[in-house]
C-alpha cells in the first residue's frame, strides 16, 4: 500500500512538471533553434528521475557512459517501461523522439512535442511506418540528432526480451552511422501497465559502438541481439538491489 501511495505522489509531481514544461516549450520554442530546445527537455528528464528517486526510492547505476559519442548514432535499446525513454532522451541528447502519431494530439505534451520535429509513425501501416523511419530518421541524423529506437516494438516484462525488428539497424546502415547498444532492467522498478513503482536500482549498460560498414541490417541486428544476450545475466543481478 505504501508503494502505491508513493507512486501516486510521484505521478502528481510528474503531471504538474510535464504540463508546466510543455507550456514553457510552446512559448519559447518558436524563438530557439532546434538543438537548443533539448536543454529544456533534459531539465525535465532530470527532474523526473530526481523525483522518482526521492519519492519512490528508484535509483540507477550507469556503466559505459564513455561509449556515448559526440556524433549522432542510432541508439538501440531493450524496452521495458517509460523510464528508459526518459533517461535515454537525457543521456544521449540531442535525440529525435520517435512516437505514435496519435500521441501528438495529447494536450500540452503532444503539442509541445510537435515543436521537436519528432518522427511520428502510424503503427497500423507497418510499411509506411518503416519508410517514414528511414526517410525522416536519415534527415534527423544529418541534422546532428541521434535517434533512439526500441527494436522490440512494445515493452517486455522484466527479464524477458521480444524478437528484435531490423528497422533501427536498417536506418543505421542506410545513414552510415554506428549503433549504440543499451540494456537495462528498468522493468523491475517501473513495471509496464501499472502505476506501481518499486524501490531498487536500475542498472543501465551502454556497450561499445557497433559499426555498420560492410554489414547489412540483419548482421547489425544479430550483433545487437548477441550483445544483449551476453549482458542479460549481469543486468538481472541488480534487480531490486539497494542503491
Protein Blocks (a to p, Z undefined) as FASTA:
>chain_A
ZZmmmmmmmmmmmmmmmmmmmmmmmmmmmmgcfklmmmmmmmmmmmmmmmmmmmnopacd
dehklmpcfbdcddddddfbfklmmmmmmmmpccdddddfklmmpghjlmmmmmnopacd
dfklmmlmmmmmmmmmmmmmmnopacdddfkopacdehiacdddfklmmmmmmnopacdd
dddfklmmmcghiabdceddddddddddddfehpafklmmmmmmmmmmmmmmmmmmmgop
aZZ
